[in-house]
Amino acid sequence: MELAYIPSPSRGVIHLGPIPLRGYAFCIIIGVFVAVWLGNKRWIARGGRSGTVADIAVWAVPFGLVGGRLYHVITDYELYFSEGRDWVDAFKIWEGGLGIWGAIALGALGAWIGCRRRGIPLPAYADAVAPGIAFAQAIGRWGNWFNQELYGRQTDLPWALKITSSTDGRVPGTYHPTFLYESLWCIGVALLVIWADRRFKLGHGRAFALYVAAYCVGRFWVEYMRVDDAHHFLGLRLNNWTALVVFLLAVVYIVVSAKKRPGREAVVEPGASASGGEAGDDADADAKDEAAGEDTAAEAKSDTGAEAEDNAKDATEDDAKDAAESGSKKT
């Protein structure tokens, strides 16, 4: 008997007249906004200008979406290019299907292009946006809930996810809500990176590498629970192997980077002051004006002192002359 479970939405799209409003797309859009907002705050705190994160995101986000879709289509090509399938469906991103590995890889390429155009080091930018990306993933995973996809094994736990759809081979029932597990894990990863960054002053890409390593740990066990079709190698799903390899690379980067380039970058954005943004530039201008005023006052004071000294000297000479004339008359 099912005493409690998480219900699935009856549909993942609502039509506003001729315009379809899809839950999956909304989750991605909201996640992007959260990532840019938090990344902007962290970038300013590190000494960058406000708005730079959004400017670079204009490059990173489209590249990330293309990369995520490419990874999904390549690793699950049979869903689009096997007999009875329509290859046009490979372009229907709104129906779900984004691989985080491809999204991060190609998104990093887009971010590199944006950073290069601004003269900004990519590792510094990656450190600033790392927690925001984790939060964006946490939000984006709820898109799988709207589409009734990527769930785990069957279970009768009180937090089981109830699947009602029978399309694409789904079997209605209650399953582990792996989308929820991964969403909660991503929130934990974001908080871990924020804490570690403050505690250890991570720089030169190490905050981003920590995010990658921590995410891979959670993705490994969540992936192991999923029951959707996937390619297997040596008894493990392809994404399990990917998570393992990427985890090792991230850990190696953290260790090597900490030895070669300890601490944080002194300057993350050319032309931005240490206090960050336009406010810092205004403060520098005020400081320069104040210094110039002090120099002017000092010059004025120096001139006044010199003038007083000359007057005193003239008065002394006049007194001596008068005294001499007086003595001469008495004689």
C-alpha positions, 0 to 999 in steps of 0.5 A: 500500500502506498502511504506517501510518494512524490507525485509527477506532473500530469504534463510538462508543458502548458500552452499559453495560446499558441505558445508552449511553456515547458517546465524543463526549459523554465528550470534551465532558464532559472538556473542560468539566472541564479548562476549569473547572479551569484557569479556576479556577486563573487566576481565583484568580491574578488575585485572584478567589475559588475556585469562582466560575468553576464557578458561572458555568460553570453558566450558560455551558456549557448556553448554549454547548451550545444555541448550538453545536447551533443554529449547526450545525442552522441552517447544515446545515438540509438534514440535518434538514429536507430530504425524507426526513430526520427533524427530530427528529434535530436534537435528537440532540446525542450524534450529533455536530454542534456549531458552535464559533461558536454555542457561543462566542456563546451561551456568552458570553451565559450567562457574562454572565448569571452574571457580572452576578449576581456583579458581575463584569466579563465581560472579566476572566472571559473572560481567565481561562477563554480557555486552558481553552476552547482545551484543551476544544476540543482534547479535544472534537475527539476526539469527531469521531474516535469518530463518524468525521466531519469528516475532510479530503481523501484521503491516503496519509500515515502519519498518515492517518485510516482511515474504515471507515463507509459511512453518510451518504455516507461512502466508506471510505478514508484521509483527512487527520485534520482533527480531529487537526490542529485538536486540536493547533492548539488546544493551541498556541493555549492555550499561546500565550495563557498565554505572552502573558498572562504576558509582556504582562499582558493584561487587559480581554478581550484574552487572550480576543480573542487566543485567538479570533484565533489559533483562527480562523487555524488553523480557516481552513486546517483548514476548507479541507481538509475534504470534508464537505458545506457551503455555499459563497460565492465559492469558500469554505466558510461557516465560512471566511468566519466565521473570517475575519470573527471574526479581524478583529473580534478583532484590532480589539478587541485594538488598540482595547482596548489603547489605551483600557484598558491593563494589567489590571483592578485588581479582578476580583471585589468582596470578594476580596483581591488575593491571591485567594479565602478565603485572602486574606480570612483573611490580611486578617483576621489583619492587622487583628487584628495591627494591633489588637494593636499598637495595644493594646500601644502604648496600654499602653506609653503608659499605663505611661510616663505612670504612671512619669513621675507616680511620678518627679515625686511622688518628686522633690517628696517629696525636696524637701520632706524637704530643706526640713524638714531645713534648717529644723531645722538653722537 
